[in-house]
């Protein structure tokens, strides 16, 4: 009887121990799952925040680069527009000067016409030549090179200083000086035309 009771008590104790162990294992198992879940959540949260931070920084840098490119593009457009306007004005100045130069330069009206004869004709037109060159400089001076402006001003001086020569000296001397001035004027005008053509060609060249 005693042995039977002892056996029964041992069986009860074993069941309690087994039940308690199962409960502990169950508790620990559930805690592990919760811990894993928490770690997974925290990792995802940190990763998401890191990605968002990088994304925000990249967006800021992208906007900065876009703004810089937009400013550069506007700057290039403005320079191109100015270059187009300048070229158009230089082309107008060249065309108008070429027409003026060919009006000033005398036509060879006879086969035996000499350089001195041509200079005499030009000297007789000094007053109108002076006015035409001054008007041209006033209109196109801003787009001309310094060398071209200097040469044209010399031409104006030649015409201005010699248009009244006959009233200040003997006729022969006046004619000689006026003829020399006319020759210098014609040579300078030819040089100016060459310079203008070269200027336009250089501006039109595509780099």
NUTI-906598 format. One record per residue: residue in one letter; x, y, z of N, C-alpha, C in turn. Coordinates in Angstrom, 2 decimals. Layout:
BEGIN
[site a, [X, Y, Z], [X, Y, Z], [X, Y, Z]]
...
end
This chain:
BEGIN
[site x, [0.83, -1.21, 0.00], [0.00, 0.00, 0.00], [0.85, 1.25, 0.00]]
[site x, [1.86, 1.15, 0.85], [2.77, 2.29, 0.93], [3.51, 2.48, -0.37]]
[site x, [3.93, 1.40, -0.97], [4.65, 1.48, -2.26], [3.75, 2.04, -3.33]]
[site x, [2.48, 1.66, -3.27], [1.54, 2.15, -4.28], [1.36, 3.64, -4.15]]
[site x, [1.26, 4.12, -2.88], [1.06, 5.54, -2.66], [2.31, 6.32, -3.08]]
[site x, [3.47, 5.75, -2.77], [4.71, 6.45, -3.17], [4.83, 6.55, -4.69]]
[site x, [4.42, 5.54, -5.39], [4.47, 5.54, -6.83], [3.52, 6.59, -7.41]]
[site x, [2.39, 6.66, -6.77], [1.40, 7.65, -7.26], [1.91, 9.06, -7.08]]
[site x, [2.52, 9.31, -5.85], [3.07, 10.65, -5.57], [4.20, 11.00, -6.56]]
[site x, [5.03, 10.01, -6.87], [6.15, 10.28, -7.81], [5.63, 10.64, -9.18]]
[site x, [4.54, 9.96, -9.59], [3.94, 10.25, -10.88], [3.38, 11.67, -10.91]]
[site x, [2.76, 12.09, -9.81], [2.22, 13.44, -9.74], [3.33, 14.51, -9.85]]
[site x, [4.43, 14.25, -9.08], [5.55, 15.19, -9.09], [6.15, 15.30, -10.49]]
[site x, [6.29, 14.19, -11.18], [6.84, 14.17, -12.52], [5.97, 14.98, -13.48]]
[site x, [4.66, 14.81, -13.31], [3.76, 15.56, -14.20], [3.88, 17.06, -13.99]]
[site x, [4.02, 17.46, -12.67], [4.16, 18.89, -12.37], [5.44, 19.43, -12.97]]
[site x, [6.54, 18.63, -12.82], [7.83, 19.09, -13.35], [7.78, 19.23, -14.87]]
[site x, [7.17, 18.20, -15.48], [7.06, 18.24, -16.94], [6.21, 19.43, -17.40]]
[site x, [5.12, 19.65, -16.67], [4.23, 20.75, -17.01], [4.94, 22.10, -16.84]]
[site x, [5.70, 22.22, -15.72], [6.42, 23.45, -15.46], [7.51, 23.67, -16.51]]
[site x, [8.19, 22.61, -16.85], [9.23, 22.73, -17.89], [8.64, 23.15, -19.22]]
[site x, [7.50, 22.58, -19.55], [6.86, 22.96, -20.81], [6.45, 24.42, -20.81]]
[site x, [5.99, 24.84, -19.60], [5.59, 26.25, -19.49], [6.80, 27.16, -19.66]]
[site x, [7.92, 26.82, -19.03], [9.13, 27.64, -19.14], [9.63, 27.69, -20.58]]
[site x, [9.63, 26.48, -21.20], [10.07, 26.44, -22.59], [9.17, 27.27, -23.50]]
[site x, [7.87, 27.16, -23.19], [6.92, 27.95, -23.99], [7.17, 29.44, -23.81]]
[site x, [7.40, 29.84, -22.52], [7.65, 31.25, -22.22], [8.92, 31.74, -22.92]]
[site x, [9.98, 30.96, -22.80], [11.22, 31.34, -23.44], [11.10, 31.38, -24.95]]
[site x, [10.38, 30.42, -25.50], [10.20, 30.40, -26.95], [9.44, 31.62, -27.42]]
[site x, [8.40, 32.01, -26.75], [7.64, 33.20, -27.12], [8.47, 34.46, -26.99]]
[site x, [9.30, 34.56, -25.96], [10.17, 35.72, -25.78], [11.19, 35.83, -26.89]]
[site x, [11.69, 34.72, -27.37], [12.64, 34.73, -28.47], [12.01, 35.26, -29.74]]
[site x, [10.78, 34.82, -29.96], [10.07, 35.32, -31.16], [9.86, 36.81, -31.07]]
[site x, [9.45, 37.28, -29.86], [9.23, 38.72, -29.67], [10.53, 39.48, -29.85]]
[site x, [11.63, 38.92, -29.28], [12.92, 39.58, -29.40], [13.36, 39.67, -30.86]]
[site x, [13.19, 38.59, -31.61], [13.53, 38.60, -33.02], [12.69, 39.61, -33.78]]
[site x, [11.41, 39.65, -33.44], [10.51, 40.59, -34.10], [10.93, 42.04, -33.82]]
[site x, [11.30, 42.31, -32.54], [11.72, 43.67, -32.18], [13.01, 44.04, -32.91]]
[site x, [13.96, 43.10, -32.94], [15.23, 43.38, -33.64], [14.98, 43.62, -35.13]]
[site x, [14.09, 42.82, -35.72], [13.77, 43.02, -37.13], [13.13, 44.38, -37.37]]
[site x, [12.24, 44.78, -36.48], [11.58, 46.08, -36.62], [12.58, 47.22, -36.50]]
[site x, [13.46, 47.12, -35.46], [14.46, 48.17, -35.27], [15.41, 48.26, -36.46]]
[site x, [15.84, 47.11, -36.97], [16.74, 47.11, -38.13], [16.07, 47.77, -39.32]]
[site x, [14.82, 47.42, -39.57], [14.08, 48.01, -40.69], [13.89, 49.50, -40.49]]
[site x, [13.62, 49.90, -39.23], [13.40, 51.32, -38.93], [14.68, 52.13, -39.19]]
[site x, [15.81, 51.59, -38.68], [17.09, 52.29, -38.88], [17.45, 52.33, -40.35]]
[site x, [17.24, 51.21, -41.06], [17.56, 51.17, -42.48], [16.70, 52.16, -43.26]]
[site x, [15.40, 52.20, -42.92], [14.51, 53.13, -43.61], [14.92, 54.57, -43.37]]
[site x, [15.27, 54.88, -42.10], [15.69, 56.25, -41.79], [17.00, 56.61, -42.52]]
[site x, [17.91, 55.65, -42.59], [19.17, 55.88, -43.28], [18.94, 56.13, -44.77]]
[site x, [18.09, 55.29, -45.35], [17.78, 55.44, -46.78], [17.10, 56.78, -47.04]]
[site x, [16.17, 57.15, -46.15], [15.49, 58.44, -46.33], [16.47, 59.60, -46.21]]
[site x, [17.43, 59.47, -45.26], [18.43, 60.52, -45.12], [19.29, 60.66, -46.36]]
[site x, [19.74, 59.51, -46.89], [20.53, 59.54, -48.13], [19.71, 60.08, -49.29]]
[site x, [18.46, 59.69, -49.36], [17.59, 60.15, -50.44], [17.40, 61.66, -50.37]]
[site x, [17.20, 62.18, -49.15], [17.02, 63.63, -48.99], [18.31, 64.37, -49.40]]
[site x, [19.47, 63.83, -48.98], [20.73, 64.46, -49.34], [20.95, 64.43, -50.85]]
[site x, [20.61, 63.31, -51.48], [20.75, 63.20, -52.93], [19.82, 64.16, -53.65]]
[site x, [18.60, 64.31, -53.14], [17.66, 65.24, -53.77], [18.16, 66.68, -53.68]]
[site x, [18.74, 67.02, -52.52], [19.29, 68.38, -52.36], [20.43, 68.61, -53.34]]
[site x, [21.34, 67.62, -53.44], [22.47, 67.74, -54.36], [21.99, 67.80, -55.80]]
[site x, [20.97, 67.00, -56.13], [20.42, 67.01, -57.48], [19.84, 68.37, -57.83]]
[site x, [19.11, 68.97, -56.91], [18.54, 70.29, -57.15], [19.64, 71.34, -57.32]]
[site x, [20.71, 71.22, -56.53], [21.83, 72.16, -56.65], [22.49, 72.07, -58.02]]
[site x, [22.72, 70.82, -58.47], [23.34, 70.61, -59.78], [22.42, 71.11, -60.89]]
[site x, [21.12, 70.83, -60.76], [20.16, 71.29, -61.77], [20.14, 72.81, -61.86]]
[site x, [20.19, 73.47, -60.70], [20.19, 74.94, -60.69], [21.46, 75.49, -61.33]]
[site x, [22.60, 74.86, -61.04], [23.86, 75.31, -61.64], [23.84, 75.13, -63.15]]
[site x, [23.34, 73.98, -63.60], [23.26, 73.73, -65.04], [22.31, 74.71, -65.72]]
[site x, [21.20, 75.02, -65.04], [20.24, 75.97, -65.61], [20.88, 77.36, -65.74]]
[site x, [21.66, 77.77, -64.72], [22.33, 79.07, -64.78], [23.37, 79.09, -65.89]]
[site x, [24.13, 78.00, -66.01], [25.13, 77.93, -67.08], [24.47, 77.99, -68.45]]
[site x, [23.34, 77.27, -68.59], [22.64, 77.26, -69.87], [22.14, 78.67, -70.22]]
[site x, [21.60, 79.38, -69.23], [21.12, 80.73, -69.47], [22.28, 81.66, -69.83]]
[site x, [23.43, 81.44, -69.16], [24.60, 82.25, -69.48], [25.09, 82.03, -70.90]]
[site x, [25.10, 80.75, -71.33], [25.51, 80.44, -72.70], [24.52, 81.03, -73.72]]
[site x, [23.23, 80.95, -73.40], [22.22, 81.52, -74.30], [22.41, 83.03, -74.44]]
[site x, [22.70, 83.69, -73.31], [22.88, 85.14, -73.34], [24.12, 85.51, -74.17]]
[site x, [25.22, 84.75, -73.96], [26.44, 85.01, -74.73], [26.20, 84.79, -76.22]]
[site x, [25.47, 83.71, -76.53], [25.19, 83.41, -77.93], [24.34, 84.51, -78.56]]
[site x, [23.35, 85.01, -77.81], [22.51, 86.08, -78.33], [23.32, 87.35, -78.59]]
[site x, [24.20, 87.68, -77.64], [25.05, 88.86, -77.81], [25.97, 88.69, -79.02]]
[site x, [26.52, 87.47, -79.18], [27.40, 87.21, -80.32], [26.65, 87.35, -81.64]]
[site x, [25.41, 86.88, -81.67], [24.60, 86.99, -82.89], [24.32, 88.45, -83.23]]
[site x, [23.99, 89.23, -82.19], [23.72, 90.66, -82.41], [24.97, 91.37, -82.90]]
[site x, [26.11, 91.07, -82.25], [27.37, 91.70, -82.64], [27.75, 91.34, -84.07]]
[site x, [27.59, 90.07, -84.43], [27.93, 89.64, -85.79], [27.05, 90.34, -86.82]]
[site x, [25.76, 90.46, -86.51], [24.84, 91.12, -87.44], [25.25, 92.58, -87.65]]
[site x, [25.64, 93.24, -86.56], [26.05, 94.65, -86.69], [27.38, 94.77, -87.43]]
[site x, [28.30, 93.84, -87.18], [29.57, 93.87, -87.91], [29.35, 93.62, -89.40]]
[site x, [28.43, 92.73, -89.71], [28.13, 92.44, -91.11], [27.52, 93.67, -91.79]]
[site x, [26.61, 94.35, -91.09], [26.04, 95.58, -91.63], [27.11, 96.65, -91.84]]
[site x, [28.01, 96.78, -90.86], [29.08, 97.77, -90.97], [29.99, 97.48, -92.15]]
[site x, [30.29, 96.20, -92.36], [31.16, 95.81, -93.47], [30.49, 96.08, -94.81]]
[site x, [29.24, 95.70, -94.92], [28.52, 95.91, -96.18], [28.39, 97.39, -96.51]]
[site x, [28.05, 98.19, -95.50], [27.88, 99.62, -95.73], [29.20, 100.29, -96.07]]
[site x, [30.29, 99.87, -95.40], [31.59, 100.48, -95.70], [32.05, 100.12, -97.12]]
[site x, [31.83, 98.86, -97.50], [32.25, 98.45, -98.84], [31.56, 99.31, -99.90]]
[site x, [30.26, 99.55, -99.70], [29.53, 100.40, -100.65], [30.07, 101.83, -100.63]]
[site x, [30.38, 102.35, -99.43], [30.92, 103.71, -99.31], [32.29, 103.81, -99.97]]
[site x, [33.13, 102.82, -99.71], [34.48, 102.84, -100.28], [34.44, 102.84, -101.81]]
[site x, [33.56, 102.06, -102.38], [33.49, 102.00, -103.85], [32.85, 103.26, -104.44]]
[site x, [32.09, 104.00, -103.63], [31.62, 105.31, -104.10], [32.73, 106.34, -104.07]]
[site x, [33.59, 106.25, -103.05], [34.69, 107.21, -102.93], [35.77, 106.94, -103.98]]
[site x, [36.08, 105.66, -104.18], [37.13, 105.32, -105.14], [36.66, 105.66, -106.56]]
[site x, [37.42, 106.43, -107.29], [36.97, 106.87, -108.63], [37.01, 105.74, -109.65]]
[site x, [36.03, 105.74, -110.52], [36.05, 104.79, -111.63], [37.05, 105.27, -112.67]]
[site x, [37.70, 104.32, -113.29], [38.65, 104.69, -114.35], [37.84, 104.98, -115.62]]
[site x, [37.65, 106.28, -115.87], [36.78, 106.71, -116.96], [37.45, 106.63, -118.33]]
[site x, [38.77, 106.46, -118.31], [39.48, 106.33, -119.59], [40.64, 105.36, -119.41]]
[site x, [41.06, 104.70, -120.47], [42.11, 103.66, -120.35], [43.43, 104.19, -119.83]]
[site x, [43.78, 105.44, -120.15], [45.08, 105.99, -119.77], [45.04, 106.75, -118.45]]
[site x, [43.99, 106.56, -117.68], [43.85, 107.27, -116.41], [44.92, 106.80, -115.42]]
[site x, [45.65, 107.76, -114.84], [46.74, 107.46, -113.92], [46.29, 107.59, -112.47]]
[site x, [47.14, 107.09, -111.58], [46.86, 107.18, -110.14], [46.72, 108.63, -109.69]]
[site x, [47.57, 109.49, -110.22], [47.49, 110.90, -109.85], [46.15, 111.52, -110.26]]
[site x, [45.66, 111.08, -111.43], [44.35, 111.59, -111.88], [43.25, 111.15, -110.91]]
[site x, [43.33, 109.89, -110.48], [42.33, 109.38, -109.54], [42.40, 110.14, -108.21]]
[site x, [43.61, 110.43, -107.75], [43.77, 111.17, -106.50], [43.22, 112.58, -106.62]]
[site x, [43.40, 113.18, -107.78], [42.87, 114.53, -108.00], [41.34, 114.53, -107.92]]
[site x, [40.72, 113.50, -108.49], [39.26, 113.40, -108.43], [38.79, 113.26, -106.98]]
[site x, [39.48, 112.40, -106.22], [39.11, 112.18, -104.82], [39.31, 113.47, -104.02]]
[site x, [40.41, 114.17, -104.24], [40.67, 115.42, -103.52], [39.56, 116.45, -103.76]]
[site x, [38.99, 116.44, -104.95], [37.91, 117.38, -105.24], [36.63, 117.05, -104.50]]
[site x, [36.56, 115.86, -103.92], [35.35, 115.46, -103.19], [35.59, 115.36, -101.68]]
[site x, [36.66, 115.99, -101.21], [37.00, 115.90, -99.79], [35.86, 116.32, -98.85]]
[site x, [35.14, 117.42, -99.11], [34.07, 117.83, -98.19], [33.00, 116.74, -97.99]]
[site x, [32.53, 116.15, -99.09], [31.49, 115.11, -98.98], [32.06, 113.82, -98.38]]
[site x, [33.33, 113.53, -98.70], [33.97, 112.34, -98.14], [34.09, 112.47, -96.62]]
[site x, [34.48, 113.65, -96.17], [34.59, 113.88, -94.72], [33.25, 113.64, -94.03]]
[site x, [32.19, 114.19, -94.60], [30.86, 114.02, -94.01], [30.43, 112.55, -94.00]]
[site x, [30.66, 111.85, -95.10], [30.25, 110.45, -95.20], [31.00, 109.57, -94.19]]
[site x, [32.31, 109.82, -94.04], [33.10, 109.01, -93.11], [32.73, 109.30, -91.66]]
[site x, [32.47, 110.57, -91.35], [32.05, 110.92, -89.99], [30.70, 110.28, -89.65]]
[site x, [29.78, 110.30, -90.61], [28.48, 109.67, -90.40], [28.63, 108.16, -90.19]]
[site x, [29.52, 107.56, -90.96], [29.75, 106.12, -90.83], [30.33, 105.79, -89.45]]
[site x, [31.30, 106.56, -89.00], [31.90, 106.33, -87.69], [30.88, 106.50, -86.56]]
[site x, [30.04, 107.50, -86.69], [29.01, 107.72, -85.67], [28.07, 106.52, -85.58]]
[site x, [27.72, 105.96, -86.70], [26.75, 104.86, -86.74], [27.38, 103.53, -86.35]]
[site x, [28.57, 103.24, -86.85], [29.14, 101.90, -86.68], [30.37, 101.85, -85.78]]
[site x, [30.80, 102.99, -85.25], [31.99, 103.01, -84.42], [32.03, 102.00, -83.29]]
[site x, [30.92, 101.78, -82.55], [30.96, 100.86, -81.41], [31.32, 99.42, -81.75]]
[site x, [31.08, 98.97, -82.98], [31.37, 97.57, -83.32], [32.67, 97.42, -84.10]]
[site x, [33.35, 98.53, -84.35], [34.61, 98.47, -85.09], [35.77, 98.26, -84.13]]
[site x, [36.85, 97.65, -84.62], [38.04, 97.50, -83.81], [38.73, 98.86, -83.64]]
[site x, [39.60, 98.94, -82.65], [40.30, 100.21, -82.41], [41.17, 100.59, -83.60]]
[site x, [41.79, 99.59, -84.23], [42.64, 99.87, -85.40], [41.82, 100.45, -86.55]]
[site x, [40.65, 99.88, -86.79], [39.80, 100.37, -87.87], [39.31, 101.78, -87.58]]
[site x, [38.91, 102.03, -86.34], [38.46, 103.39, -85.99], [39.59, 104.40, -86.17]]
[site x, [40.79, 104.02, -85.76], [41.94, 104.93, -85.91], [42.22, 105.23, -87.38]]
[site x, [42.17, 104.21, -88.21], [42.41, 104.42, -89.65], [41.35, 105.32, -90.27]]
[site x, [40.11, 105.12, -89.89], [39.04, 105.95, -90.46], [39.14, 107.39, -89.98]]
[site x, [39.55, 107.58, -88.73], [39.74, 108.95, -88.23], [40.87, 109.65, -88.98]]
[site x, [41.90, 108.89, -89.35], [42.98, 109.47, -90.16], [42.44, 109.90, -91.53]]
[site x, [41.55, 109.08, -92.08], [40.95, 109.43, -93.37], [40.14, 110.72, -93.26]]
[site x, [39.39, 110.83, -92.17], [38.62, 112.06, -91.95], [39.56, 113.26, -91.84]]
[site x, [40.68, 113.09, -91.16], [41.66, 114.17, -91.01], [42.25, 114.57, -92.36]]
[site x, [42.58, 113.56, -93.17], [43.11, 113.87, -94.51], [42.11, 114.74, -95.29]]
[site x, [40.85, 114.34, -95.26], [39.83, 115.09, -96.01], [39.60, 116.47, -95.42]]
[site x, [39.54, 116.53, -94.07], [39.25, 117.80, -93.41], [40.36, 118.81, -93.59]]
[site x, [41.62, 118.38, -93.45], [42.75, 119.32, -93.50], [43.09, 119.78, -94.92]]
[site x, [42.60, 119.09, -95.90], [42.99, 119.43, -97.27], [41.82, 119.93, -98.14]]
[site x, [40.64, 120.01, -97.57], [39.51, 120.45, -98.39], [39.56, 121.93, -98.71]]
[site x, [40.28, 122.72, -97.91], [40.38, 124.15, -98.17], [41.82, 124.57, -98.48]]
[site x, [42.62, 123.61, -98.95], [44.04, 123.90, -99.19], [44.27, 125.01, -100.20]]
[site x, [43.44, 125.10, -101.20], [43.63, 126.10, -102.26], [43.50, 127.51, -101.74]]
[site x, [42.82, 127.70, -100.60], [42.66, 129.05, -100.06], [43.82, 129.46, -99.16]]
[site x, [44.69, 128.53, -98.82], [45.76, 128.81, -97.87], [47.15, 128.78, -98.49]]
[site x, [47.29, 128.28, -99.73], [48.61, 128.16, -100.36], [48.47, 128.27, -101.87]]
[site x, [49.59, 128.30, -102.53], [49.54, 128.38, -103.99], [48.84, 127.15, -104.55]]
[site x, [48.24, 127.35, -105.70], [47.43, 126.29, -106.30], [48.23, 125.03, -106.55]]
[site x, [49.45, 125.18, -107.06], [50.26, 124.00, -107.36], [50.59, 123.22, -106.08]]
[site x, [50.94, 123.95, -105.04], [51.28, 123.31, -103.77], [50.04, 122.65, -103.15]]
[site x, [48.91, 123.35, -103.24], [47.66, 122.81, -102.70], [47.26, 121.54, -103.43]]
[site x, [47.41, 121.56, -104.73], [47.05, 120.37, -105.51], [47.95, 119.19, -105.17]]
[site x, [49.23, 119.48, -104.99], [50.17, 118.40, -104.68], [49.87, 117.79, -103.31]]
[site x, [49.64, 118.64, -102.31], [49.35, 118.13, -100.97], [47.99, 117.43, -100.93]]
[site x, [47.02, 117.98, -101.62], [45.70, 117.36, -101.66], [45.76, 116.01, -102.36]]
[site x, [46.54, 115.93, -103.43], [46.68, 114.66, -104.13], [47.35, 113.61, -103.28]]
[site x, [48.41, 114.02, -102.53], [49.08, 113.08, -101.63], [48.13, 112.61, -100.53]]
[site x, [47.35, 113.57, -100.00], [46.39, 113.20, -98.96], [45.33, 112.25, -99.51]]
[site x, [44.88, 112.49, -100.73], [43.89, 111.62, -101.35], [44.46, 110.22, -101.55]]
[site x, [45.74, 110.13, -101.94], [46.37, 108.82, -102.10], [46.45, 108.08, -100.78]]
[site x, [46.85, 108.79, -99.72], [46.89, 108.15, -98.40], [45.51, 107.70, -97.95]]
[site x, [44.51, 108.53, -98.22], [43.14, 108.21, -97.86], [42.66, 106.94, -98.57]]
[site x, [42.92, 106.86, -99.87], [42.50, 105.68, -100.64], [43.18, 104.41, -100.14]]
[site x, [44.47, 104.51, -99.82], [45.19, 103.34, -99.32], [44.64, 102.88, -97.97]]
[site x, [44.33, 103.85, -97.11], [43.77, 103.50, -95.80], [42.38, 102.89, -95.94]]
[site x, [41.58, 103.44, -96.83], [40.23, 102.89, -97.03], [40.30, 101.44, -97.53]]
[site x, [41.25, 101.18, -98.41], [41.42, 99.80, -98.89], [41.82, 98.87, -97.75]]
[site x, [42.72, 99.36, -96.88], [43.14, 98.57, -95.73], [41.97, 98.30, -94.77]]
[site x, [41.14, 99.30, -94.57], [39.97, 99.15, -93.69], [39.02, 98.08, -94.24]]
[site x, [38.80, 98.10, -95.55], [37.92, 97.10, -96.14], [38.46, 95.70, -95.92]]
[site x, [39.76, 95.52, -96.09], [40.38, 94.20, -95.85], [40.20, 93.78, -94.39]]
[site x, [40.41, 94.72, -93.47], [40.26, 94.41, -92.04], [38.82, 94.02, -91.69]]
[site x, [37.86, 94.72, -92.27], [36.45, 94.41, -92.00], [36.07, 93.04, -92.54]]
[site x, [36.52, 92.71, -93.73], [36.23, 91.40, -94.30], [36.84, 90.30, -93.42]]
[site x, [38.06, 90.53, -92.95], [38.72, 89.55, -92.09], [37.97, 89.40, -90.76]]
[site x, [37.51, 90.51, -90.21], [36.76, 90.48, -88.96], [35.50, 89.65, -89.08]]
[site x, [34.75, 89.86, -90.16], [33.50, 89.12, -90.36], [33.76, 87.64, -90.58]]
[site x, [34.80, 87.32, -91.35], [35.12, 85.92, -91.59], [35.49, 85.21, -90.29]]
[site x, [36.27, 85.88, -89.44], [36.66, 85.27, -88.16], [35.46, 85.05, -87.26]]
[site x, [34.53, 86.00, -87.25], [33.34, 85.87, -86.42], [32.43, 84.76, -86.93]]
[site x, [32.42, 84.55, -88.25], [31.52, 83.55, -88.83], [32.10, 82.15, -88.73]]
[site x, [33.39, 82.04, -88.44], [34.02, 80.71, -88.39], [33.48, 79.94, -87.21]]
[site x, [33.09, 78.68, -87.43], [32.58, 77.81, -86.37], [33.74, 77.07, -85.75]]
[site x, [33.87, 77.21, -84.41], [34.97, 76.53, -83.72], [34.62, 75.06, -83.51]]
end
